[in-house]
Amino acid sequence: MTCAILAPTMKKTCPRCQKRVSERAARCRGCGYFFPEKASPWAAGPAYGVGFPLVLMGVFILFLAGSSTGLTIVGAEMTLVGALAFFHPR
């Protein structure tokens, strides 16, 4: 008969409420503290990588479009999509 030795689970202490939580926890169940080491790496990538250039080019196209309906629609769509990506709630 084999006896399985269970490894002790790794724990860390919440700095706010001092409760012991799992090492893999991203948030403390006691007080709701978010551990910074588990924060998403999605910081400002889409905002400055996609959002700002789309808004900039969309507004630029709107200024240059004049009375062209097609270019006005394309510029407005680019500005809207860029604004949505720029102001994403993260």
N, C-alpha and C positions, 0 to 999 in steps of 0.2 A: 504494500500500500504506500503510495507516494503522498507526501505532505507538501502542498504548495506553500511556499513562503511568500507572503504578500509584501511587496515593497511599500514602504511608507509613502503616502501621498505628499507631494511637495506643497508647501503652504507659504504664503506671504502675508504680511500684516498690513492692514489698511492704515495709512497715515492719519486719516481723519477720526475713525472710530475705534481703532486698534483691534478690530475683529480679524480672525484668521480666515483667509479665503484661499481657494485653489490657486496654484501658480499660473494656470492658464486663464484665470478670470480677467476680463477686461473691465469689469465694474464690480464694486463691492455690493453685496446683497443687503448689507445692513444700512448703509447711509447713501449709497448711490454714487460714491466717488469713482471717477473714471481714471484708471491707471494709465499714465502717459506712455509707458512702454508698449501698451497694446493699442495705441491710437492708430487710426487709419493713415496710411501714407498718401492719402488723396488730398493733400493740403491745398496747393494753389495750381496744380497742373492744368486742369481744364479751364480755369479762369484766365490765366495768362497765356496758356498754350493754344487755346482755341477761341475762347470768348472774346478777348480783347481784339485780336486781329479781325475776327468776323464783324464785330461792331464797327471797327475802324473802316474796313473795306465797304461795308454796307452803307455807312453814312457817306463815304466818298462817292460811291455809285449813285446815291440819291442826289448829291449835289451835281454830278455830271449828267444825270439822266435827262434833264430837261423835260420834254413832253413825251418821251418814249415810255409807253405804258409797260412794256416788257421789262425794261431796265429798272423802272420804279418798283415793280413787283419783286424782282430779284434782289434789289437793294434792301427793300423792306423785310424780305424773308431772311436775308443774311443778318440784318440788324437784330431782328427778333430772336433768331437762334443764338446769336452771339451774346445777347443780353441774358437769355436763359442760362447759357453755360457760364457766363461771367458771375451771375448772382445766384449760383447754385448753393443750397443751404449747407453743403458739406456735412 
